[in-house]
Amino acid sequence: MSTAIYSHSDCRRHEMGDWHPESPARLQAISDQLILAHINDLLEHREAPLAQLADIERVHSQAAIGLVREHIPAPGEYYPLDGDTLLNAHSWRAALRAAGAAVAATDAVIDGQLANAFCAIRPPGHHARPSEPMGFCLFNNVAIAARHALDARGLERVAVVDFDVHHGNGTAEALGGDPRVLMVSFFQHPFYPFSAVEPYTDNCVNVPVPARSKGDVVRHLVLDHWLPALHRHRPQMIFISAGFDAHREDDVGGMGLVEADYAWITQQMMGVARLYAKDRIVSCLEGGYNLSALGRSVAAHVKALAELD
């Protein structure tokens, strides 16, 4: 079985202005680096379908969906949902493609068509709350995929792994009350979105770390906190919120990871998936705003998923 990349040109049409770091150039940087790393032709490329509203409704309220669908502006204009989250004429379809990629990848991996998948999608998702978009995010792609795996495909336990520099507050809110879901993450703290740090529970191991933390800190917390929780939970599928803005070259964050750290984290998650989940992993792009660092880090992540080292 192969590793697939899910994406769609609609995801490049959503944009929030030339000033905005969450730009279409992010997907081009990823595409370019996969070619430069000589792995693009070793991956299966699939187009993201449009998500069904029923998929989105498993996570988001009608009000949250309406905030996006009912405020799409005319071409050339923007509609601000908050200070840094804007809609353009293509945002609705882009959001449906992003969620649709996550759901389609979930189905393909569960059905045994693929070993795993990376969704090169935007807008990202992990800040999107059940009740509203926020923080560059419209719909919570990983939470939607996890709910699909549980409620539509009948899995009993899944895990969400989030290594973005920002706390995945929307994912924690959407899935935190469900004992079938374990969420593990690290995030720079204090930092956007300035949400309260949840206490550790059997289903929540979200670890705050200070600014300037480097890969050694993250590797230790993975070994000491994430892996014991994952082994207790025995997930039947792993979903990764793959943000690369903890890279040392990314000025949006303030941490010190490098490509080798992302590859190592990916390999640890693959080891857990091999034990309990029939190797099933779906990873979805979240942050990462230095284009060179983003492309190189995604290439390292995907190379590890495809076991091309």
C-alpha positions in Angstrom: 0.0 0.0 0.0 1.1 3.5 -0.7 1.1 7.0 0.9 -1.2 9.5 -0.8 -1.3 13.3 -1.0 -4.8 14.8 -1.0 -5.2 18.3 -2.3 -7.2 20.4 -4.7 -6.7 23.6 -6.7 -9.7 25.1 -4.8 -7.6 25.2 -1.7 -5.2 27.6 -3.4 -8.1 30.0 -4.4 -8.9 30.8 -0.8 -6.8 33.8 0.2 -7.0 36.6 2.8 -4.9 39.3 1.3 -1.3 39.8 0.3 -0.3 40.6 3.9 -1.6 37.4 5.3 0.8 34.6 6.3 -1.7 31.8 5.6 -1.4 32.2 1.9 -1.8 30.0 -1.2 2.0 30.0 -1.6 2.1 27.5 1.3 0.8 24.8 -0.9 3.1 25.7 -3.8 6.0 25.5 -1.4 5.0 22.0 -0.3 4.5 20.9 -3.9 7.9 22.3 -4.9 9.8 20.7 -2.1 8.3 17.2 -2.6 9.6 17.4 -6.2 13.1 18.7 -5.0 13.2 15.9 -2.4 12.7 13.4 -5.2 9.6 11.8 -3.5 6.7 13.4 -5.4 6.6 10.6 -8.0 6.7 7.9 -5.3 3.4 9.2 -3.8 -0.1 8.7 -4.9 -1.9 12.0 -5.7 -5.6 12.2 -5.2 -8.0 15.1 -5.6 -10.0 16.2 -2.5 -13.8 15.9 -2.9 -16.2 18.3 -1.5 -17.3 17.4 2.0 -20.9 16.7 2.6 -22.7 19.0 5.1 -23.5 15.9 7.2 -19.7 15.5 7.7 -19.3 19.0 8.9 -22.4 18.9 11.1 -20.9 16.1 13.2 -18.6 18.8 14.7 -20.0 22.3 13.9 -23.3 24.0 14.7 -25.6 25.3 12.0 -24.6 28.8 13.2 -20.9 28.1 12.6 -21.5 26.7 9.1 -23.7 29.7 8.3 -21.0 32.2 9.3 -19.0 30.8 6.4 -21.6 29.9 3.8 -23.7 33.0 4.2 -20.9 35.6 4.1 -19.0 34.7 1.0 -18.2 38.1 -0.6 -18.1 39.1 -4.3 -14.9 38.4 -6.3 -12.1 40.7 -5.2 -13.7 41.5 -1.8 -13.1 40.1 1.7 -15.4 39.4 4.6 -13.7 39.5 8.0 -14.9 36.8 10.5 -12.3 38.1 13.0 -9.2 40.2 12.9 -7.1 37.6 11.1 -9.7 35.2 9.6 -11.2 36.4 6.3 -13.4 35.0 3.6 -13.0 35.6 -0.1 -15.2 34.4 -3.0 -13.6 30.9 -3.0 -13.5 30.2 0.7 -16.6 28.1 1.0 -15.4 25.6 -1.7 -11.9 25.6 -0.2 -13.3 24.8 3.2 -15.4 22.0 1.8 -12.4 20.6 -0.1 -10.2 20.7 3.0 -12.7 18.8 5.1 -13.5 16.6 2.2 -9.9 15.6 1.8 -9.7 14.6 5.5 -12.9 12.5 5.2 -11.9 10.9 1.9 -8.4 10.0 3.2 -10.0 8.5 6.3 -12.2 6.2 4.2 -9.3 5.2 1.9 -7.1 4.3 4.8 -9.8 2.4 6.6 -10.7 0.6 3.5 -7.1 -0.5 3.0 -6.6 1.4 -0.3 -3.7 3.3 1.3 -1.3 2.9 4.1 -1.6 6.5 5.2 -2.2 9.9 3.8 -1.2 13.6 4.1 -3.8 16.2 3.2 -2.1 19.3 1.7 -5.1 21.5 2.4 -6.1 25.0 3.4 -7.8 26.6 5.2 -6.4 24.9 8.2 -8.7 23.7 11.0 -7.5 23.1 14.5 -8.6 26.5 15.9 -12.1 26.2 14.5 -14.5 25.8 17.4 -17.8 23.9 17.1 -19.6 27.3 17.4 -17.4 29.5 15.2 -14.4 29.8 12.9 -11.2 31.5 14.3 -7.5 31.7 13.9 -7.2 31.3 10.1 -9.5 28.2 10.4 -13.0 27.8 9.1 -13.9 24.1 9.7 -12.0 21.7 12.0 -10.7 19.2 9.4 -9.1 16.7 11.8 -12.1 16.7 14.2 -14.5 16.2 11.3 -12.3 13.2 10.1 -12.1 11.7 13.6 -15.9 12.0 14.1 -16.4 10.3 10.7 -14.1 7.4 11.7 -16.1 6.9 14.9 -19.6 7.7 13.9 -19.8 6.7 10.2 -17.1 4.0 10.0 -17.6 2.4 13.4 -14.1 2.7 15.0 -14.1 2.5 18.8 -11.0 4.5 19.6 -9.0 7.1 17.8 -6.2 9.5 18.7 -5.5 13.1 17.6 -1.8 14.2 17.6 -1.2 17.9 17.3 2.3 19.3 16.9 1.4 22.8 15.8 3.1 25.6 17.8 -0.4 26.9 18.7 -2.8 25.0 21.0 -5.5 23.2 19.0 -8.2 24.7 21.1 -11.0 24.0 18.6 -10.1 20.3 18.5 -9.9 20.1 22.2 -13.3 21.7 22.5 -14.9 19.5 19.8 -13.6 16.2 20.9 -12.5 16.6 24.6 -15.7 15.2 26.1 -15.6 12.0 24.0 -13.9 9.1 25.8 -13.3 7.4 22.5 -10.8 10.2 21.6 -7.4 10.8 23.0 -5.8 14.1 22.2 -2.0 14.6 22.7 -0.2 17.8 21.8 2.5 20.2 22.7 2.1 24.0 22.2 4.0 27.1 23.0 2.6 28.8 26.2 1.6 31.5 26.8 0.8 32.1 23.2 -2.2 32.4 20.8 -5.0 31.4 21.3 -4.4 32.1 25.0 -6.8 29.4 26.0 -6.6 27.8 29.5 -4.3 24.8 29.8 -6.5 21.7 30.3 -5.6 19.4 33.1 -4.2 16.1 32.0 -6.8 13.3 31.9 -6.9 9.8 30.4 -8.1 11.5 27.2 -6.2 14.8 27.2 -2.4 15.1 27.3 -1.9 18.6 25.9 1.6 19.7 27.1 2.5 23.5 27.3 6.1 24.4 26.7 7.9 27.7 26.9 9.1 29.7 24.0 12.5 28.8 22.6 12.0 25.1 23.4 13.9 22.9 21.0 13.6 19.4 19.7 15.1 17.8 22.7 12.3 19.1 24.9 9.7 17.9 22.5 11.3 14.5 22.1 11.3 14.0 25.9 7.7 15.0 26.3 6.7 12.6 23.5 8.5 9.8 25.3 7.3 10.7 28.8 3.8 11.9 28.2 2.4 11.1 24.7 3.5 7.6 24.3 2.3 6.2 27.6 -1.1 7.8 27.0 -1.2 6.4 23.4 -0.3 2.9 24.6 -3.1 3.1 27.3 -5.6 4.3 24.7 -4.7 1.8 22.0 -6.1 3.9 19.1 -7.5 2.2 16.1 -6.5 5.2 13.9 -4.3 8.2 14.4 -5.1 11.7 13.1 -2.3 14.3 13.0 -2.8 18.0 13.0 0.4 18.7 11.3 1.5 22.3 11.9 5.1 23.2 11.1 5.3 26.6 12.7 7.3 25.3 15.7 10.2 25.3 13.3 13.2 27.4 14.3 12.9 29.5 11.1 9.2 30.3 11.5 8.7 33.8 12.8 5.1 33.3 13.6 6.1 31.0 16.5 9.0 31.0 18.9 10.2 27.4 19.2 13.2 25.6 17.8 12.3 22.4 16.0 13.9 21.3 12.8 13.0 18.8 10.0 14.5 15.9 11.8 12.3 16.5 14.8 9.1 16.3 12.6 10.4 13.1 11.0 11.1 11.6 14.5 7.7 12.4 15.8 6.1 10.9 12.7 8.1 7.7 13.2 7.0 7.5 16.8 3.4 7.8 15.8 3.8 5.2 13.1 5.1 2.8 15.7 1.9 3.3 17.7 -0.2 2.9 14.6 1.6 -0.3 13.7 0.8 -1.8 17.1 -2.9 -0.9 17.5 -4.2 0.8 14.3 -3.2 -1.4 11.4 -0.8 1.4 10.4 -3.7 3.8 9.8 -2.7 7.5 9.9 -4.3 10.6 8.3 -2.3 13.8 8.6 -3.7 17.2 7.8 -1.8 20.5 7.3 -2.3 23.1 9.9 0.3 25.9 10.4 3.7 26.6 9.0 4.4 30.1 7.5 8.1 30.2 6.6 7.8 28.8 3.1 11.2 27.2 2.9 10.9 25.6 6.4 7.4 24.5 5.7 8.2 22.7 2.5 11.3 21.0 3.9 9.4 20.0 7.1 6.4 18.5 5.1 8.8 16.6 2.9 10.5 15.1 6.0 7.0 14.3 7.5 5.8 12.7 4.3 9.0 10.8 3.7 8.7 9.3 7.1 5.0 8.4 6.5 6.0 6.7 3.2 9.1 5.0 4.9 11.4 6.4 2.2 14.4 7.0 4.5 
